[in-house]
Amino acid sequence: MLLSVLAVIVVLSPIVIVHEFGHYIACRLTGIRVNEFSFGFGKILWHKKAGDTDYQIRAIPFGGFVEPAGPMFHPQDAPEPPKPYEFAAKKWYAKFFMVVNGALFNYLLAAVIFSTLIYIKGMPETDPLKLPAAVGAVAEGYPAAKLDLQAGDVIRSINGENIATWQDLTQAMAARKGDVTLAYERDGKAMSALVKDADFKKDAPTVLGITVSPVYKPVSLWEAAGLGVYQCYYWTKFSLSSLAQSFTKKKAPELAGPIGIVNIIHKSVHTSLLDFVFLIAMLSLAVGMFNLFPIPILDGGYALVYLWEGLTKKLPTENMLNKAANVGMYLLILLVLYASYSDIKRIFFKPKAAAAVTQTAADSQPAEAEHVQD
């Protein structure tokens, strides 16, 4: 339990610190004074005043904030204009940059982690001509599940035809006419198995039910950097597309709330270090993407207001801003409640007959590459 609590803090801390640091850097670059830069909420445990900024660590390490000088919106009927170092005194593009830079730094953190992991482990090979016919996993409900095939087994022949690559395996299975005799190797020992024609599914007559064992190829530092940035693009596109499909197909979107996120972190800390670090990148990306949604009180909502100011040369009225903030607050409360309900239903009330297949992120195929299965 203590390990899981520490894991939650370790995962969320860099995400929060980097997000707020993004806001802080934007303030420094645009001449906005920062009154407070705090990691956490609640009682102040430690603080140090440096220049105009009070740097703080607070008791509850699940959040943080940067407090720029002055209000976010200067009242139109105020007796005096905002001071030059206050947030409201800046041009619309400086304010826009300040509110979005937290999310951009979350994306930067995700890209750095993705790139580092790819550089350390390499990129999965996707060319079937370069992949050995090694078993990565066996899927339930398919012919291979009835055999003694195990992860790591290397298939050497099918019906007497030599198999050297994954493409050879795919082609041999596509050409099968009846029973299939497999010759495979396990730890240097030759073995064989027979798959009856009747064991194949009618709707998948050429599918054995095995997934490819990933092979990783080394990449240069610059290639890893490019692939890390691409991962950010891919997962953002994938998430937005999935969300859009949920609405167009009138399906409830699958969201993870606070309970679900803690559960994911709990599971990842008991797998591998690479999976754990990969999770930090994915959550950082999710936080960055979510904060850019044009919902009032989120960074994206403020960004929309400042874009409006740039187009019309004036801010919305204070009454309109207050109403929008209230709507945004209600939307976020409903979203958290719905996500928490989904978490509880998914985690604690799983259908007993449901079977789940989970693939760890560190061993997955690269983005936009389909999992190969025969």
Protein Blocks (a to p, Z undefined) as FASTA:
>chain_A
ZZmmmmmmmmmmmmmmmmmmmmmmmmmmnopacfbacedehjdfbdcdehjbccdddfbl
gbcddddehjfbdcfkbfbdcdfkbmklpcfklmmmmmmmmmmmmmmmmmmmmmmmmmmn
opadfbfklpccbdfbdcehiaklmmmbdehiacfbgghiacfbfklmmmmmmmpcbdcd
ddddeehiacdddddfklpcfklmmbnopacddddddddfklmmmmmmmmmmmmmmmmmm
mmmmmmmnopacddddfklmmmmmmmmmmmcfklmmmmmmmmmmmmmmmmmpccehiakl
mmmmmmmmmmnopacdfklmmmmmmmmmmmmmmmmmmmmmmmmmmmmmccfkbccddddf
klmccehiacddZZ
